[in-house]
Amino acid sequence: MTAELEALRAENEALRAKLAAVRRIPELPAEHKGVPIEWRRWEPAPFILCERAGDLNGCPQCDHPGPSLLTFGLAGPGKPLIRFNAHRCPSCEETCVYERRYDKYRIGAELVEIAYWAPKATAQP
């Protein structure tokens, strides 16, 4: 019985090690400042082709060439609009979540970071 118990413990430890190695995508915030957020699916971000902007498509943390992954969050009040977006590197999984703030005197939105998950120690291929 002792040998059987030791074999089960070894199998348990092996399964725990496998589980720890599984990549987990960070859960995006379900709400911000009391307002619920409904997130869309992760999609590959479009490539940005602009000489003045430099290379914005890759990951600055792990040098993954891109594209990064992008999702949008819809929130109220009233009719849900795109009020949040999140970017994630598919290799090191660095994730940034932004609130999109609009100003009637500005074209486009100001992005304010509301959540951040650091990259994993080892980039994945």
C-alpha positions, 0 to 999 in steps of 0.5 A: 500500500505504501508503494501505491500511495507514493506512486499516487503522490508522484502522479499528483505532483506531476499533474500539479507541475503541468497545471502550473505550466499552463498559460492563463489569460488574465481575466479582464475587469468586469466593472470600472467605477461601478459600471459593468463592462462587457468585453468582446473577443480577443482579435489580432490587432491591425498593423500600424504602418507609419514611418513617424511612429516607428514600430508599434506592432511588436512587443517592447517587453519580449520583442515578439514581432506582433501583432498583439491581441486587442479587445474592446469593452462596452459600457453604459450608461444608456446604450453600451459604447466602446469605452475600454480597450485592452492589448495583450502580447500573445507571447509574454502575455503582458496585458494593459487595459485602458479606459477611453476618455473623450473630450469635445476639444480633442480628436480621438480618445485619451487612453488612461491605463486602469489595469496592468499584468506584467509579462511572464518571465519566459516568452512563448514561441 
